[in-house]
Amino acid sequence: MLPILIKGCSHGAELPPQVPNILEKIARNKRIDTTPEGARRMYIMTLGCLAPYRRLGIGTVMLKHVLKYCEKDGNIDNLYLHVQINNESAIEFYKHFGFEIIETKQHYYKRIEPAEAHVFTKNSQTIRMSGDTS
Ligand SMILES: CC(C)(COP(=O)(O)OP(=O)(O)OC[C@H]1O[C@@H](n2cnc3c(N)ncnc32)[C@H](O)[C@@H]1OP(=O)(O)O)[C@@H](O)C(=O)NCCC(=O)NCCS
């Protein structure tokens, strides 16, 4: 689990100094696994921004960092993650970056309702297309 808390940022302003450290942590805590079919994929466990600082582009900075990491690696077939079905911000966020829902899992969450989770994925071709921007 990698909790990310960024305490201040505004449109057009420099990102706060702790952001590079957070991005460094993302790289250190990465989880890459291999499917039975041999596909190498990276899992996003948690990517979050404190509520008062959402819609300021901070999530975009973090996700682009992950996309660039995958692009540089050159050997990651896809990225995937779970999103609770009522998490509209996250659903819109990942759709905005070209992630697609490939499955909805019942009873995925044990202690929260609703328990269903969408599985989002983005393949290597579209990772390359979106990782090229800063
Ligand atoms: C999902 C999350 C990380 C997005 O972070 P953010 O900093 O608000 O995202 P950004 O400002 O970079 O948004 C980029 C784009 O995503 C889309 N988006 C993000 N939040 C949205 C919302 N609430 N409604 C509609 N679209 C949204 C928009 O297209 C947005 O671009 P725009 O602001 O120019 O319209 C943030 O909402 C969050 O921390 N949620 C709680 C944790 C969580 O649920 N994480 C996901 C599971 S891993």
PDBQT file of the ligand as one rigid body, heavy atoms in Angstrom, charges set to zero:
ROOT
HETATM    1  C1  LIG A 201      -8.855   9.857  -8.744  1.00  0.00    +0.000 C 
HETATM    2  C2  LIG A 201      -7.986  11.010  -8.218  1.00  0.00    +0.000 C 
HETATM    3  C3  LIG A 201      -6.586  10.492  -7.907  1.00  0.00    +0.000 C 
HETATM    4  C4  LIG A 201      -7.875  12.069  -9.332  1.00  0.00    +0.000 C 
HETATM    5  O1  LIG A 201      -6.927  13.054  -8.899  1.00  0.00    +0.000 OA
HETATM    6  P1  LIG A 201      -7.062  14.591  -9.323  1.00  0.00    +0.000 P 
HETATM    7  O2  LIG A 201      -5.820  15.279  -8.910  1.00  0.00    +0.000 OA
HETATM    8  O3  LIG A 201      -8.336  15.151  -8.831  1.00  0.00    +0.000 OA
HETATM    9  O4  LIG A 201      -7.156  14.448 -10.922  1.00  0.00    +0.000 OA
HETATM   10  P2  LIG A 201      -6.811  15.548 -12.033  1.00  0.00    +0.000 P 
HETATM   11  O5  LIG A 201      -7.073  16.932 -11.518  1.00  0.00    +0.000 OA
HETATM   12  O6  LIG A 201      -5.433  15.293 -12.552  1.00  0.00    +0.000 OA
HETATM   13  O7  LIG A 201      -7.905  15.205 -13.159  1.00  0.00    +0.000 OA
HETATM   14  C5  LIG A 201      -7.561  14.814 -14.490  1.00  0.00    +0.000 C 
HETATM   15  C6  LIG A 201      -8.838  14.567 -15.268  1.00  0.00    +0.000 C 
HETATM   16  O8  LIG A 201      -9.556  13.431 -14.744  1.00  0.00    +0.000 OA
HETATM   17  C7  LIG A 201     -10.972  13.671 -14.846  1.00  0.00    +0.000 C 
HETATM   18  N1  LIG A 201     -11.551  13.782 -13.499  1.00  0.00    +0.000 N 
HETATM   19  C8  LIG A 201     -10.883  13.767 -12.314  1.00  0.00    +0.000 A 
HETATM   20  N2  LIG A 201     -11.759  13.880 -11.293  1.00  0.00    +0.000 NA
HETATM   21  C9  LIG A 201     -12.992  13.969 -11.835  1.00  0.00    +0.000 A 
HETATM   22  C10 LIG A 201     -14.314  14.118 -11.311  1.00  0.00    +0.000 A 
HETATM   23  N3  LIG A 201     -14.539  14.206  -9.978  1.00  0.00    +0.000 N 
HETATM   24  N4  LIG A 201     -15.356  14.183 -12.179  1.00  0.00    +0.000 NA
HETATM   25  C11 LIG A 201     -15.163  14.115 -13.510  1.00  0.00    +0.000 A 
HETATM   26  N5  LIG A 201     -13.941  13.989 -14.092  1.00  0.00    +0.000 NA
HETATM   27  C12 LIG A 201     -12.875  13.911 -13.260  1.00  0.00    +0.000 A 
HETATM   28  C13 LIG A 201     -11.125  14.992 -15.582  1.00  0.00    +0.000 C 
HETATM   29  O9  LIG A 201     -11.171  14.702 -16.979  1.00  0.00    +0.000 OA
HETATM   30  C14 LIG A 201      -9.832  15.705 -15.211  1.00  0.00    +0.000 C 
HETATM   31  O10 LIG A 201      -9.468  16.710 -16.146  1.00  0.00    +0.000 OA
HETATM   32  P3  LIG A 201     -10.096  18.206 -15.978  1.00  0.00    +0.000 P 
HETATM   33  O11 LIG A 201      -9.956  18.592 -14.521  1.00  0.00    +0.000 OA
HETATM   34  O12 LIG A 201      -9.246  19.024 -16.902  1.00  0.00    +0.000 OA
HETATM   35  O13 LIG A 201     -11.530  18.096 -16.394  1.00  0.00    +0.000 OA
HETATM   36  C15 LIG A 201      -8.666  11.704  -6.989  1.00  0.00    +0.000 C 
HETATM   37  O14 LIG A 201     -10.027  11.928  -7.247  1.00  0.00    +0.000 OA
HETATM   38  C16 LIG A 201      -8.523  10.903  -5.687  1.00  0.00    +0.000 C 
HETATM   39  O15 LIG A 201      -7.520  11.000  -4.991  1.00  0.00    +0.000 OA
HETATM   40  N6  LIG A 201      -9.554  10.103  -5.347  1.00  0.00    +0.000 N 
HETATM   41  C17 LIG A 201      -9.502   9.318  -4.090  1.00  0.00    +0.000 C 
HETATM   42  C18 LIG A 201      -8.559   8.134  -4.200  1.00  0.00    +0.000 C 
HETATM   43  C19 LIG A 201      -9.034   7.181  -5.272  1.00  0.00    +0.000 C 
HETATM   44  O16 LIG A 201     -10.214   6.862  -5.367  1.00  0.00    +0.000 OA
HETATM   45  N7  LIG A 201      -8.097   6.707  -6.132  1.00  0.00    +0.000 N 
HETATM   46  C20 LIG A 201      -8.432   5.819  -7.234  1.00  0.00    +0.000 C 
HETATM   47  C21 LIG A 201      -8.254   4.387  -6.921  1.00  0.00    +0.000 C 
HETATM   48  S1  LIG A 201      -6.542   3.886  -7.127  1.00  0.00    +0.000 SA
ENDROOT
TORSDOF 0
